[in-house]
Amino acid sequence: NAYLHLLPITDDFSPFAPGEDPEAYVATHVGDVYPPHSPPHAPEWGDKLSDEALTRFCRHGMGAHRVEALEEGGRRVFAVRTNALAALPVRPGYASYGADAYFDESWRVLRIE
């Protein structure tokens, strides 16, 4: 976007202090966009870095509109492909966007490419 350079952007990659809650920090900055991390919603998400959270995000969350049904080796698999986003530029210090996630018929994670 031609106007992004006009925004005040600062990056702080320093680690969180012992006992500091990274989830609470992020939640205060992005508000309702971040999944709730306190009851009664916490049991639904559990560990946000788990296979279960990835499945929930891809099947019921922001990835749901990108689900593809495929056949691999005679079995049905589901894919959410976002590797095309890897071509987008990112600021120094950030990883590139995109990955393709593959799931079996029971929505267990098979692989991420």
Kinemage of the C-alpha trace (Angstrom):
@kinemage 1
@onewidth
@group {chain A} dominant
@subgroup {mainchain}
@vectorlist {calphas} color= white
{ca asn a 1} P 0.000 0.000 0.000
{ca ala a 2} L 1.373 3.379 -0.968
{ca tyr a 3} L 0.327 4.930 2.360
{ca leu a 4} L 1.847 2.432 4.796
{ca his a 5} L 5.124 4.339 4.861
{ca leu a 6} L 3.270 7.276 6.391
{ca leu a 7} L 2.219 5.314 9.486
{ca pro a 8} L 4.399 5.452 12.582
{ca ile a 9} L 5.758 1.909 12.740
{ca thr a 10} L 8.132 0.704 15.410
{ca asp a 11} L 9.193 -2.863 16.065
{ca asp a 12} L 10.320 -4.126 19.453
{ca phe a 13} L 11.699 -7.658 19.331
{ca ser a 14} L 12.847 -7.753 22.959
{ca pro a 15} L 11.702 -10.874 24.845
{ca phe a 16} L 8.931 -10.793 27.407
{ca ala a 17} L 10.013 -10.522 31.032
{ca pro a 18} L 9.706 -13.578 33.284
{ca gly a 19} L 6.109 -13.837 34.430
{ca glu a 20} L 4.839 -11.400 31.775
{ca asp a 21} L 1.807 -12.758 29.904
{ca pro a 22} L 2.354 -12.484 26.106
{ca glu a 23} L -1.299 -13.355 25.387
{ca ala a 24} L -2.589 -10.581 27.628
{ca tyr a 25} L -0.164 -8.132 25.982
{ca val a 26} L -1.341 -9.013 22.470
{ca ala a 27} L -5.012 -9.009 23.497
{ca thr a 28} L -4.712 -5.445 24.810
{ca his a 29} L -3.307 -4.316 21.445
{ca val a 30} L -5.615 -6.150 19.027
{ca gly a 31} L -8.765 -6.430 21.125
{ca asp a 32} L -11.545 -8.713 19.911
{ca val a 33} L -9.521 -9.973 16.933
{ca tyr a 34} L -7.537 -12.229 19.279
{ca pro a 35} L -9.342 -15.337 20.585
{ca pro a 36} L -10.355 -14.989 24.240
{ca his a 37} L -7.788 -16.447 26.637
{ca ser a 38} L -9.883 -16.616 29.756
{ca pro a 39} L -12.885 -18.783 30.714
{ca pro a 40} L -15.372 -19.598 29.398
{ca his a 41} L -13.593 -19.491 26.012
{ca ala a 42} L -10.149 -20.796 26.957
{ca pro a 43} L -11.182 -24.484 26.979
{ca glu a 44} L -12.384 -24.091 23.372
{ca trp a 45} L -8.975 -22.934 22.135
{ca gly a 46} L -6.585 -24.445 24.630
{ca asp a 47} L -3.013 -24.124 23.397
{ca lys a 48} L -3.172 -21.690 20.472
{ca leu a 49} L -0.073 -23.317 18.939
{ca ser a 50} L -1.525 -26.844 18.982
{ca asp a 51} L -2.766 -28.968 16.095
{ca glu a 52} L -6.269 -28.583 17.521
{ca ala a 53} L -6.054 -24.787 17.360
{ca leu a 54} L -4.767 -24.955 13.769
{ca thr a 55} L -7.649 -27.251 12.829
{ca arg a 56} L -10.172 -24.943 14.497
{ca phe a 57} L -8.739 -21.893 12.736
{ca cys a 58} L -8.734 -23.590 9.309
{ca arg a 59} L -12.059 -25.400 9.594
{ca his a 60} L -14.170 -22.904 11.539
{ca gly a 61} L -12.206 -19.677 11.531
{ca met a 62} L -10.589 -17.358 9.039
{ca gly a 63} L -9.330 -20.220 6.872
{ca ala a 64} L -12.737 -21.865 6.369
{ca his a 65} L -13.489 -20.120 3.082
{ca arg a 66} L -10.209 -21.428 1.625
{ca val a 67} L -10.694 -25.160 2.325
{ca glu a 68} L -10.099 -27.425 -0.679
{ca ala a 69} L -11.068 -31.111 -0.822
{ca leu a 70} L -8.347 -33.164 -2.560
{ca glu a 71} L -7.509 -36.786 -3.171
{ca glu a 72} L -4.039 -38.070 -2.335
{ca gly a 73} L -3.100 -41.704 -2.626
{ca gly a 74} L -6.731 -42.789 -2.805
{ca arg a 75} L -7.789 -40.911 0.318
{ca arg a 76} L -9.603 -37.645 0.802
{ca val a 77} L -7.639 -34.786 2.356
{ca phe a 78} L -8.426 -31.153 3.028
{ca ala a 79} L -6.041 -28.294 2.323
{ca val a 80} L -5.895 -24.641 3.263
{ca arg a 81} L -3.310 -23.076 0.966
{ca thr a 82} L -1.791 -19.720 1.727
{ca asn a 83} L 1.738 -20.139 0.317
{ca ala a 84} L 0.848 -17.570 -2.355
{ca leu a 85} L 1.133 -14.965 0.417
{ca ala a 86} L 4.882 -15.666 0.656
{ca ala a 87} L 5.443 -13.254 -2.262
{ca leu a 88} L 4.199 -10.303 -0.172
{ca pro a 89} L 6.928 -8.128 1.310
{ca val a 90} L 7.459 -8.012 5.069
{ca arg a 91} L 9.462 -5.615 7.228
{ca pro a 92} L 12.924 -6.660 8.423
{ca gly a 93} L 12.801 -9.034 11.384
{ca tyr a 94} L 9.530 -10.718 10.365
{ca ala a 95} L 9.038 -14.121 8.770
{ca ser a 96} L 7.307 -14.312 5.419
{ca tyr a 97} L 3.593 -15.026 5.204
{ca gly a 98} L 2.013 -18.240 4.027
{ca ala a 99} L 1.987 -21.993 4.461
{ca asp a 100} L -0.153 -24.805 3.128
{ca ala a 101} L -1.840 -26.957 5.791
{ca tyr a 102} L -3.159 -30.453 4.980
{ca phe a 103} L -5.655 -32.446 7.059
{ca asp a 104} L -7.067 -35.986 6.910
{ca glu a 105} L -10.786 -36.812 6.730
{ca ser a 106} L -11.064 -36.407 10.513
{ca trp a 107} L -9.349 -33.019 10.336
{ca arg a 108} L -6.128 -34.187 11.970
{ca val a 109} L -3.087 -32.293 10.731
{ca leu a 110} L -1.120 -34.301 8.162
{ca arg a 111} L 1.543 -31.761 7.273
{ca ile a 112} L 2.364 -28.109 6.801
{ca glu a 113} L 4.376 -27.043 3.763
